[in-house]
Amino acid sequence: MMRALLISFLLLSLTVQGQKKFAQSQTDTLCSPYFFGRGYVKNGVDKAAEYLKTQLQQYGVTPLFNQDYFQSFTHQANIFIGKHRFSIGETELQLGVDYIPDAQSGTFEGEIEAIELNLPETLDKEFFRELFGKYPEGSVALAVNQQDLNKSPDPNLYKALLSNSYPLIIYGHEKLTASVSQKAFRYPILKTSLKNIPEKTAIALRIKQIAKPFESKNVGGIIWGNPSDSQVVFITAHYDHLGGLDNETYIPGANDNASGVSAVLNLAKDYAQHPPKKNIAFLFFAGEEIGLLGSKFYTENPAISLAKTQFVLNVDLLGTGEDGFAVVNGKTFPAWMEKLDAANQKLSTPFTNIKLRGEAANSDHYWFTKKGVPAFFIYTMGGITAYHDIFDKAETLPFTRYEAVLEMIKHFISEI
């Protein structure tokens, strides 16, 4: 009996080590310069789609979309091109460390003077009339304190009005958090960690972009574990990220969301080797970072009828876990949450901190929920703080409870 227990423990230990090694290897690959942050610069997201297709083929997972692994859709994307430059006086600022372009930045190249702008506390037409009358369009760069902008009546409106007439520098950011957008204003918006911009300082800028249509691809496969059953469980993750800040600097997207992609691949490989007793689809979404576009398109054009979609388990940010995990929609679907709690209790070391949340449009589970499909979004908590920045690197992820999350997911699926 003791020998059997020791053998069982050893096999489990080897499996756990293999899962973590697999996660680290996949994350290293997906964060490599070849994929350039899995965004729109250098077609990184397209390369990632091809890679995921190859992985599913190698595992022997059946294509999800009528004998195809791809589901294509078109959307706009504001894409940065060339190499950026931002200098103040004699000081060259480092992209990703000292500044980043806002996702809606336009194009500008040249030397220009920076003017400190104190924003009014209320939306004042006269303020803008005087500003536009004093400084011809594109003749100066406007420097605005980030805290002052946030206190204004409508920060987004201010950004739009100002950056459609002048380059805009928003200083005082404690953290530089990037994003992507489908549209651009006329002039650049630069976010910087500098505490101030000296009045009438000479600034050199080179920010180039192009907003254009882009074809993205959802990537999916399915294992028909029980073809006589019409119901299908979906395990999903978005594989796109923010990509290049220019053509030399990119945001790797390790925790967000190479970690989640590795988990779905891990499960696909495992279920392909050990066929489940139910039908399980593995779906990787594009366009999440630019507005949940891939999942929206899928739910409007599903490969499997939404009425036959039993449950959707969406994963993201699985590289940590020291502080437990969160479940978006955990409060929305209490009966399903009971099943997840039961799965957690089957772990040798169950999670003790589970944060339950209600509905939120913060990942790809959202559109399924809006269509009446029960769905959870699970992400781990604790550990690293890098997010949407150049420091979200593969080598920083501890994968503290990664294998526990996978085991819990398997228990959950086996019980539903």
KAGI-V526122 format. One record per pair of residues at least 12 apart in sequence whose ideal C-beta (glycine too) atoms are under 6 Angstrom apart, sorted by the first residue. I is the first residue (numbers start at 1). GAP is how many residues later the second one is. D is the distance in whole Angstrom. If there is no record, write none. Layout:
I&GAP&D ; I&GAP&D
This chain:
16&387&4 ; 19&247&6 ; 19&384&5 ; 19&387&6 ; 20&379&5 ; 20&382&6 ; 20&383&6 ; 22&244&5 ; 23&239&4 ; 23&376&5 ; 23&379&5 ; 26&236&4 ; 26&239&6 ; 27&227&6 ; 27&231&4 ; 27&235&5 ; 27&367&5 ; 28&366&5 ; 30&228&4 ; 31&221&4 ; 31&223&5 ; 31&227&6 ; 31&363&4 ; 35&12&5 ; 35&13&5 ; 36&207&6 ; 36&208&5 ; 36&214&5 ; 37&204&5 ; 37&205&6 ; 37&206&4 ; 37&213&4 ; 37&214&5 ; 37&215&6 ; 37&216&6 ; 38&202&5 ; 38&203&4 ; 38&215&6 ; 39&202&6 ; 39&203&5 ; 39&204&1 ; 40&37&5 ; 40&39&5 ; 40&174&6 ; 40&203&5 ; 41&39&6 ; 41&202&5 ; 41&203&3 ; 44&199&5 ; 45&195&5 ; 45&241&6 ; 48&191&5 ; 49&168&4 ; 49&170&5 ; 52&167&4 ; 52&232&5 ; 53&16&4 ; 53&166&6 ; 55&210&6 ; 56&13&6 ; 56&165&4 ; 59&209&6 ; 59&210&5 ; 59&213&4 ; 60&212&5 ; 61&160&4 ; 61&162&6 ; 61&207&5 ; 61&211&6 ; 62&159&6 ; 62&160&5 ; 63&158&6 ; 64&156&3 ; 64&157&5 ; 64&158&5 ; 64&217&6 ; 64&239&5 ; 65&238&5 ; 69&150&6 ; 70&147&4 ; 71&147&4 ; 72&143&6 ; 72&145&5 ; 73&224&4 ; 74&139&5 ; 74&141&5 ; 75&218&5 ; 76&106&4 ; 77&137&4 ; 78&103&5 ; 78&106&5 ; 78&131&6 ; 78&133&5 ; 79&131&6 ; 80&129&5 ; 80&166&5 ; 81&127&5 ; 81&129&6 ; 82&126&4 ; 83&163&5 ; 83&165&6 ; 84&122&6 ; 84&123&5 ; 84&162&4 ; 85&121&4 ; 86&13&5 ; 86&119&6 ; 87&117&4 ; 88&113&6 ; 88&115&6 ; 89&112&6 ; 95&150&6 ; 95&154&5 ; 96&149&6 ; 96&153&5 ; 96&294&4 ; 99&91&5 ; 99&93&4 ; 100&76&5 ; 100&78&5 ; 100&91&5 ; 100&145&6 ; 101&87&6 ; 101&89&6 ; 101&106&6 ; 102&87&4 ; 102&89&6 ; 103&76&4 ; 103&77&5 ; 103&78&4 ; 104&77&5 ; 104&80&5 ; 104&81&5 ; 105&83&4 ; 105&84&5 ; 105&102&6 ; 106&78&5 ; 106&79&5 ; 106&80&5 ; 106&81&5 ; 106&82&6 ; 107&101&5 ; 107&102&6 ; 108&59&5 ; 108&79&5 ; 108&80&5 ; 108&97&5 ; 108&99&6 ; 109&97&5 ; 111&93&5 ; 112&29&5 ; 112&91&5 ; 113&27&5 ; 113&87&6 ; 114&27&5 ; 114&29&5 ; 114&83&5 ; 114&87&5 ; 114&89&5 ; 115&25&5 ; 115&27&6 ; 116&27&5 ; 116&83&5 ; 117&25&5 ; 117&27&5 ; 119&29&5 ; 119&33&5 ; 123&30&5 ; 137&28&5 ; 141&26&4 ; 141&28&6 ; 141&62&5 ; 142&20&6 ; 142&24&5 ; 142&26&5 ; 143&26&5 ; 143&54&4 ; 144&26&5 ; 145&27&5 ; 146&24&5 ; 146&26&4 ; 146&27&5 ; 163&22&4 ; 163&24&5 ; 163&26&5 ; 164&21&5 ; 164&22&5 ; 166&21&6 ; 167&20&5 ; 167&21&5 ; 168&21&5 ; 169&21&5 ; 169&28&6 ; 170&21&5 ; 171&21&5 ; 171&23&5 ; 171&26&5 ; 173&18&5 ; 173&20&5 ; 176&15&6 ; 176&213&6 ; 177&211&5 ; 178&64&5 ; 178&73&6 ; 178&210&5 ; 180&62&5 ; 180&109&5 ; 180&110&5 ; 184&25&6 ; 184&27&5 ; 188&19&4 ; 216&70&4 ; 216&71&5 ; 217&69&6 ; 218&67&6 ; 218&68&6 ; 218&76&5 ; 218&80&6 ; 219&65&4 ; 220&63&4 ; 221&61&5 ; 222&59&4 ; 223&48&5 ; 223&57&5 ; 224&55&5 ; 225&50&5 ; 225&51&4 ; 225&52&6 ; 225&53&5 ; 225&54&6 ; 226&51&6 ; 226&52&5 ; 226&53&6 ; 230&78&5 ; 231&77&6 ; 231&79&4 ; 232&47&4 ; 232&49&5 ; 232&72&5 ; 232&76&6 ; 232&77&6 ; 233&47&5 ; 233&77&5 ; 233&78&5 ; 233&180&6 ; 234&47&5 ; 234&49&6 ; 234&78&5 ; 235&29&5 ; 235&32&6 ; 235&47&6 ; 235&78&5 ; 236&47&5 ; 236&78&5 ; 236&128&6 ; 237&20&6 ; 237&23&4 ; 237&24&5 ; 237&27&5 ; 237&47&6 ; 237&78&5 ; 238&19&5 ; 238&47&4 ; 238&50&3 ; 238&126&6 ; 239&22&5 ; 239&45&4 ; 240&46&5 ; 240&48&6 ; 240&49&6 ; 241&12&3 ; 242&47&6 ; 251&139&6 ; 252&140&6 ; 252&141&5 ; 253&139&6 ; 254&138&5 ; 254&139&5 ; 254&140&5 ; 254&143&5 ; 255&62&5 ; 255&64&4 ; 255&137&6 ; 255&142&6 ; 256&61&6 ; 257&59&5 ; 259&59&4 ; 259&60&4 ; 260&55&4 ; 260&56&5 ; 260&58&5 ; 263&52&5 ; 263&55&5 ; 264&18&5 ; 268&14&4 ; 285&79&5 ; 288&76&6 ; 295&69&4 ; 295&72&5 ; 296&71&5 ; 299&68&4 ; 299&72&5 ; 306&65&5 ; 306&67&5 ; 309&64&5 ; 311&63&5 ; 312&53&6 ; 312&56&5 ; 312&61&6 ; 312&63&4 ; 313&63&6 ; 314&49&6 ; 314&50&5 ; 314&51&4 ; 314&63&5 ; 315&63&5 ; 316&47&6 ; 316&63&5 ; 317&62&4 ; 318&62&5 ; 318&84&6 ; 318&87&6 ; 319&78&4 ; 319&80&6 ; 320&60&5 ; 320&62&5 ; 320&63&3 ; 320&80&6 ; 321&59&4 ; 321&79&4 ; 321&80&3 ; 322&60&3 ; 322&61&5 ; 322&78&5 ; 323&30&6 ; 323&58&4 ; 323&59&3 ; 324&27&5 ; 324&29&3 ; 324&30&6 ; 324&57&6 ; 325&53&6 ; 325&55&5 ; 326&29&4 ; 326&53&6 ; 327&29&6 ; 327&49&5 ; 327&51&6 ; 328&29&5 ; 328&32&5 ; 328&49&4 ; 329&47&5 ; 330&26&4 ; 330&27&6 ; 331&25&5 ; 331&27&5 ; 332&26&6 ; 332&27&6 ; 333&41&5 ; 336&38&6 ; 339&76&6 ; 339&77&6 ; 340&72&5 ; 343&65&5 ; 343&68&4 ; 343&69&4 ; 344&64&5 ; 346&65&5 ; 347&57&6 ; 363&14&5 ; 365&12&4 ; 383&15&6 ; 384&12&5
